[in-house]
Amino acid sequence: MSAIEAGARAPENLWRQEIRATIALAWPMVLTNLGQTAMTATDVMMMGRLGPDTLAAGALGSNLYFMPLIFGLGLMLATELGRRRHSVRDLRRTVRQGLWLAILISIPIWIFLWHGEAVLLAMGQKPELAHEAGIYLHWLQWAVLPFYGYIVLRSFISALERPGWALIIVFVAVACNAFFNWVFMFGNLGVRSMGIAGSGLATTLSSTLMFVGLAAVVIKEKKFRRYRLFGRFWRADWPRFRGLLRLGLPIAGILAFEVTIFNAAALLMGLIDADSLAAHAIAIQIASISFMVPLGLNQAVTVRVGLAHGAGNPEGVSRAGWTAFVIGVSFMALMGLVMILWPHTLISAFIDLADPANARVITLAVSFLAFAALFQIFDGAQAVAAGMLRGLHDTKVPMIYAAIGYWGVGLPLGVLLAFHFGLNGVGIWIGLASGLAVVAALLLARWLRRDRIAPALAFGH
């Protein structure tokens, strides 16, 4: 082989290596994300068997639950332990104060969710749906603390390069969640049927199982045991606690802007009617499942871009970013095609297509899925692009972009089309797609201008 041929093959080999490295890093994250989403999907599937009104009430309750939960999750992600991971004392301090933060943030969330029915009524939701959603929340709210505890411990074992334990535990929890739903929602094995409340109890039990299971691994596994994470747990470390807050608040802000737009869309659907809300719950759940792939790529590309950025390698930064971007957008384009070609097959997993009572919900869900297919590419693009920029430690401007796109464009446009122009639920979905498109365009434009905006971001200086 000549020197010229070898030189031509070298870039090709680098791209091939980047693809392999990105996929190897992303797939465990994708599976873990899918496992956690599968728990919510199971709840929605089983609520659908109780009828469209129960599904609508469950959608109201779960969306109100996720709004504060996501903000707190951003604070928990501040415990991601990439640096000084071999320092026993440093890791122990971060994990302990992360668990303290989990307890303290859970208290106001519990108080808020306990009054969920009153909050939903104040938002103008239908009284019968708000009442059912309030019952659901009284059982679901106790899942907050164990879920946060699981996230903190997951960060710890991931820092020590043992993420497989979290993957195993979350899939066991998904199976248990389906079992608990079957027992408590429908009254099996001699247990009284609890209806929608049983779904809340099932999620709380499953989340508790996730935390307890991972805590047991941390206590028993030799590699983790030496850190003695739970020893002298009561000892405060206020400097570390404040540091976690400072790091976590911007992450919480980004997540809140990004995720609560979908929660707000569900609450707006509730102002239209129960069928629209039930159809929205089905369509958004399907879209959420496909989103777990670009979300995993978001996490992977942050690492890959960050490594190249730290090494002062601008070509590596570009290669890492574009590799994940192309994979993510291509996958989401494929999922959009599936939603357009086989909508009834997807919807049948959540609701009985043969039941005449579900006819309007099915029709609406099909129309919503058409718009979900449209925004799949935008959703994948913005998710991966945000991770690309995060790998360059660029988070403040993307947070502003999220606020502009979702709350400045998407939500107002959706409200205008739904209620002023009479498009109802379709108008809200057009707003969602538009907001995602704006954010994706802004983030991609910033990535393309990274050299001119701040050379230090691009070259790792």
C-alpha angles and dihedrals in degrees: 000000000000123000090249092053091047090051091051092050095049097073090045090053091048091054091047091050091049092052091051093046093048094049092045090053096041104047098071089047091048092050092048091050090047090050092054092045090048088065092059091042090054090053092050092047093052094043088054088061089060092058140271094283092055090047090051092050090048090051091053092048096045093048092051088048094051096051097072092027092063093050090052090046089060089057091049091052088064085078091069098133108209099136127065090002092159093057105101094197094046094050092045092051092050095047094046094050089044088058090047088052090049091055095046096047091046093062098066090040090055091050092049095048094045086065092045095125092055091047092052092047089051087054090057098254120155110275096231092051093044090052093052091045090051091054090050092050093051088065099032099051094074089067090073099081099044090046091054090046089053091051092052093049091045089056089051097052091042089055087056090050097248102115092143092083091061090049093052093047096048093052091048087051091051091055091046091048091055090048094048090049090052091050102042104029096047100027103244131162090032095302119134113252109256098182114201092355088063090061091055091049091048092054092047092051092047093049090049089051090053093054096042092047094051092043089054090052091050091050097044105033111094095222091055101033096077091065092066091206096179098043113113088358091165094067112108123224103187098177090055091043091053090046091056090050093051091049096041102048096071090046089049090050093053092048092046094053092045101045104031092063087071091046089051090050090056091050090051089051088056089060089058102049143298094263092056091049093049092048090048091051090055096045095045091048091055090048090048092055093054090045091065090078097058088040089058089047088050089059093043097047091050088061096042095047090043092055092051091043092052090049091053091241111144093178089053091049091053094044094049093048098047094044093058092040094055092045092049097046093044092052093048091049088055091049090049089055090051090052091052096045101040109023096141092053090054093045093049090070089066107034140022107261092195095059110098090209088067097051097104093043090053093049092050093045090054091052092047091050089056089061091041087057089052095053096043091092092046091047093050092045095052094044095052094039090054089054091048091055093042088058086062090050089250106142110127098067093043087054089055090047089052091052092049096045101041104032101021097045113007102048099040091046091049092050092047094050095041101046107018100038095033098238091129114186094000089058091055091051091049087054092051092050091048093050092050091048092052093049092046091051094048094048093046091048090052091050090051090050096045093114093054097038096054123345089200089064093054101038103034095238 
